[in-house]
Amino acid sequence: MTSVAFLGSHDLGVACLERLADHPAIEVPVVVTYPPAHEGWWERSVRKRAAELGYPVLSLAEERDLLTYDVDYLLSVYYPNILDAELLDHPREAAINLHQAELPRYRGSNTFTHAIQNARPDDHWRYGTTMHVMVEQVDAGPIIDRRFVEIRPTDTARSLYERTREASIQLFEDTLPTLVSGDVHETVTPQAAFDGKRYFYLKSDIDKEIPLDRLAAATDDDATALAVYDTIRSLDFPPFEPAYTTVGGERVHLTTDGDRFSH
């Protein structure tokens, strides 16, 4: 049996954990996720599902206990902590992450937002999801495989996220046989081998305020109108606060209704 320690959260993490449970040649000796009291914006709980499947569960603060488990792989899906070199080197085969963005194009945070904002100026109307080997530098390890979805001109960050999640589940499932066989090592490609633009974003790179004068300019200039529309779409990810402008000291939220602005 191939042994996999699973580190994850979100609905996507639950779906991937279930794919591991369904695979006849894979065992999961331990799962690491948020503590019981954590309340995320997503619907399903990796902790609850792992308990239902009979897997031992560690909280984030206990992640170093992974070193006591003898495993072939660490698999990470929406795991919030950055793993150190000792943890990355612990599994016999590899530590692998499912990164919901196209690597090497998009490293870092809030990539759905930035991909929508960049789609028009870069004429790059696709979004990716990537399985990659983890190294100490975040999102910089060799690529195992990728899947792509279209970025639609009316997408919001949330709609693009939902569509990418389905592609991510399929990518994860398709990768499992290569882990069992060991062929995963034959499929990796260094990120340096890929062409194209590369971006790295921090969480602090998001600015949700659109000044009133920019909104006013959008009524008279088509290029400005499209740029503002794209910004509003890119920041529309319920349940989080959307784009906004400030009127009389009060925030007015901005969302989209098809191809129109709403407030």
Backbone hydrogen bonds, N-H to C=O, Kabsch-Sander energy under -0.5 kcal/mol:
donor,donor_aa,acceptor,acceptor_aa,energy
2,T,25,A,-2.8
3,S,1,M,-0.5
4,V,27,E,-2.6
5,A,73,Y,-2.6
6,F,4,V,-0.5
6,F,30,V,-2.1
7,L,75,L,-3.1
8,G,32,V,-2.2
9,S,77,V,-1.7
13,G,9,S,-1.2
14,V,10,H,-1.7
15,A,11,D,-2.4
16,C,12,L,-2.4
17,L,13,G,-2.4
18,E,14,V,-2.2
19,R,15,A,-1.5
20,L,16,C,-1.9
21,A,17,L,-2.3
22,D,18,E,-1.7
23,H,19,R,-0.8
23,H,20,L,-0.8
26,I,23,H,-1.4
27,E,2,T,-2.7
30,V,4,V,-0.5
31,V,56,P,-2.1
32,V,6,F,-2.7
33,T,58,L,-2.3
38,H,35,P,-1.7
40,G,38,H,-0.6
46,V,44,R,-0.5
49,R,45,S,-2.3
50,A,46,V,-2.8
51,A,47,R,-2.1
52,E,48,K,-2.1
53,L,49,R,-1.8
54,G,51,A,-1.0
55,Y,50,A,-2.7
58,L,31,V,-3.2
60,L,33,T,-0.8
62,E,59,S,-2.0
63,E,60,L,-1.7
65,D,62,E,-2.3
66,L,63,E,-2.0
67,L,64,R,-1.7
68,T,65,D,-1.9
69,Y,66,L,-2.1
71,V,69,Y,-0.9
72,D,3,S,-1.5
73,Y,3,S,-1.8
74,L,94,A,-1.6
75,L,5,A,-2.7
76,S,96,I,-2.8
77,V,7,L,-2.6
78,Y,98,L,-0.6
83,L,81,N,-0.6
88,L,84,D,-2.4
89,D,85,A,-2.1
90,H,86,E,-0.5
90,H,87,L,-0.9
92,R,71,V,-2.2
93,E,72,D,-2.7
94,A,72,D,-1.3
96,I,74,L,-3.3
96,I,94,A,-0.5
97,N,132,H,-2.9
98,L,76,S,-2.6
99,H,97,N,-0.7
99,H,130,T,-3.1
100,Q,98,L,-0.6
101,A,99,H,-2.6
103,L,101,A,-0.7
106,Y,102,E,-3.5
107,R,105,R,-0.6
107,R,199,Y,-2.6
109,S,201,Y,-2.5
114,H,110,N,-1.8
115,A,111,T,-2.4
116,I,112,F,-1.7
117,Q,113,T,-2.1
118,N,114,H,-2.0
119,A,115,A,-1.2
120,R,116,I,-0.6
122,D,118,N,-2.5
123,D,119,A,-0.9
124,H,119,A,-1.7
125,W,123,D,-0.5
127,Y,149,V,-3.1
129,T,147,R,-2.0
130,T,99,H,-3.0
131,M,145,D,-2.7
132,H,97,N,-2.4
132,H,130,T,-0.5
133,V,142,P,-2.7
134,M,95,A,-3.4
135,V,137,Q,-0.5
140,A,137,Q,-1.5
143,I,189,T,-3.0
144,I,131,M,-3.1
145,D,131,M,-1.4
147,R,129,T,-2.0
149,V,127,Y,-2.9
151,I,125,W,-2.0
152,R,150,E,-0.7
155,D,152,R,-1.9
157,A,233,R,-1.8
158,R,236,D,-1.9
160,L,156,T,-2.3
161,Y,157,A,-2.1
162,E,158,R,-2.4
163,R,159,S,-1.9
164,T,160,L,-2.4
165,R,161,Y,-2.2
166,E,162,E,-1.1
167,A,163,R,-1.3
168,S,164,T,-2.5
169,I,165,R,-2.2
170,Q,166,E,-1.7
171,L,167,A,-2.3
172,F,168,S,-2.8
173,E,169,I,-2.4
174,D,170,Q,-2.6
175,T,171,L,-1.4
176,L,172,F,-1.1
178,T,175,T,-0.9
179,L,175,T,-1.2
179,L,176,L,-0.6
180,V,176,L,-2.0
181,S,177,P,-2.2
182,G,178,T,-1.2
184,V,178,T,-1.9
185,H,182,G,-1.3
186,E,183,D,-1.8
187,T,183,D,-0.5
187,T,184,V,-1.1
188,V,184,V,-0.5
189,T,143,I,-2.3
193,A,190,P,-1.9
194,F,191,Q,-1.7
199,Y,105,R,-3.3
201,Y,107,R,-1.9
205,D,202,L,-1.7
206,I,203,K,-1.1
210,I,244,Y,-3.1
214,R,211,P,-0.6
215,L,211,P,-1.8
216,A,212,L,-2.5
217,A,213,D,-2.0
218,A,214,R,-1.4
219,T,215,L,-0.5
219,T,216,A,-1.2
220,D,217,A,-1.3
221,D,217,A,-1.1
225,A,221,D,-2.5
226,L,222,D,-2.4
227,A,223,A,-2.1
228,V,224,T,-2.7
229,Y,225,A,-2.6
230,D,226,L,-2.7
231,T,227,A,-2.1
232,I,228,V,-2.6
233,R,229,Y,-2.5
234,S,230,D,-2.3
235,L,231,T,-1.0
235,L,232,I,-0.6
236,D,233,R,-1.5
237,F,235,L,-1.1
240,F,237,F,-2.2
243,A,254,L,-0.6
244,Y,208,K,-2.4
245,T,252,V,-2.1
247,V,245,T,-0.5
247,V,250,E,-3.0
250,E,247,V,-1.9
252,V,245,T,-3.2
253,H,251,R,-0.5
254,L,243,A,-3.3
255,T,262,S,-2.2
257,D,260,R,-2.9
259,D,257,D,-0.7
260,R,257,D,-0.9
262,S,255,T,-3.1
